[in-house]
Amino acid sequence: MPDTAAFKQKLLDQKAELEDRISRVKQNIRRAPSTTDWEDLATERENNEVVDALGNAAVEELEHVKTALTRIERGCYFICDRCRHEIEVARLEAMPYATVCRHCAENGD
């Protein structure tokens, strides 16, 4: 089985980046409206909704990263959750928090 050290470092870097992004999103949303004009307020609200959606996506991705780090610690990082075969290294390089092999992902096994 391949060494997990490089994958672990990549995941730790990704985790730090996501935590920073989530923090910035929260700060952005907490800001008070900068105007009292109704049209501008509507635009700000739309922008906040987009930022909130980005934050939610980052939170979801962060959970995947944390799960992958737990899998590394448990020694099952390279094992597919569905078929128990090895997850391809190329797949993990592209998506380091993958929990299923390419075959299971494509076939919904």
C-alpha positions in Angstrom: 0.0 0.0 0.0 1.3 3.5 -0.8 2.5 5.8 2.0 -0.1 8.1 3.5 2.3 10.9 4.6 1.9 13.0 1.4 -1.8 12.5 1.4 -2.0 13.5 5.1 -0.1 16.7 4.5 -2.2 17.6 1.5 -5.4 17.1 3.6 -4.0 19.1 6.5 -3.2 21.9 4.1 -6.6 21.7 2.6 -8.2 21.7 6.1 -6.3 24.8 7.1 -7.4 26.6 3.8 -11.0 25.6 4.3 -11.1 26.7 8.0 -9.6 30.1 6.9 -12.3 30.4 4.1 -15.1 29.6 6.5 -13.8 32.2 9.0 -13.7 34.8 6.3 -17.2 33.9 5.1 -18.5 34.3 8.7 -16.9 37.7 9.0 -18.3 38.8 5.7 -21.8 37.8 6.6 -21.7 39.4 10.1 -20.9 42.9 8.7 -23.7 45.4 9.1 -25.4 46.7 6.0 -23.4 49.6 4.5 -26.4 51.4 3.2 -30.0 52.2 3.8 -31.0 52.3 0.1 -33.5 49.5 -0.5 -32.0 48.6 -3.9 -28.5 48.4 -2.4 -29.8 46.4 0.6 -31.4 43.9 -1.8 -28.1 43.5 -3.7 -26.2 43.1 -0.4 -28.7 40.4 0.7 -28.2 38.5 -2.6 -24.4 38.7 -2.2 -24.7 37.4 1.4 -26.8 34.5 0.1 -24.1 33.6 -2.4 -21.4 34.0 0.3 -23.4 31.8 2.6 -23.8 29.1 0.0 -20.0 29.2 -0.5 -19.5 28.9 3.2 -21.9 25.9 3.4 -19.9 24.2 0.6 -16.7 24.8 2.4 -18.1 23.4 5.6 -19.2 20.2 3.8 -15.8 19.8 2.1 -14.1 20.3 5.5 -16.2 17.4 6.9 -15.0 15.2 4.0 -11.4 16.2 4.7 -11.7 15.5 8.4 -13.2 12.1 7.6 -10.2 11.4 5.3 -7.8 12.3 8.1 -9.6 10.0 10.4 -9.4 7.2 7.8 -5.6 7.7 7.6 -5.3 7.5 11.4 -7.4 4.3 11.4 -5.3 2.7 8.6 -8.1 2.4 6.2 -7.5 5.4 3.9 -6.8 3.3 0.8 -9.7 0.9 1.3 -13.0 1.4 -0.5 -15.9 1.8 1.9 -18.2 -0.2 -0.3 -16.3 -3.1 -1.9 -13.3 -3.2 0.5 -10.8 -3.2 -2.5 -8.0 -0.6 -2.7 -8.9 2.9 -3.9 -6.7 3.9 -6.8 -3.9 6.3 -5.9 -4.7 8.5 -9.0 -8.3 8.9 -7.7 -7.0 9.9 -4.2 -4.5 12.3 -5.8 -7.4 14.0 -7.7 -9.8 13.8 -4.7 -7.9 13.1 -1.5 -11.1 12.6 0.5 -12.6 9.9 -1.7 -14.0 7.0 0.3 -14.9 4.7 -2.6 -12.9 3.3 -5.5 -13.5 4.5 -9.1 -15.5 1.3 -9.9 -17.9 1.8 -7.0 -18.3 5.5 -7.7 -19.1 4.9 -11.3 -21.5 2.0 -10.7 -23.1 3.1 -7.5 -22.2 -0.2 -5.9 
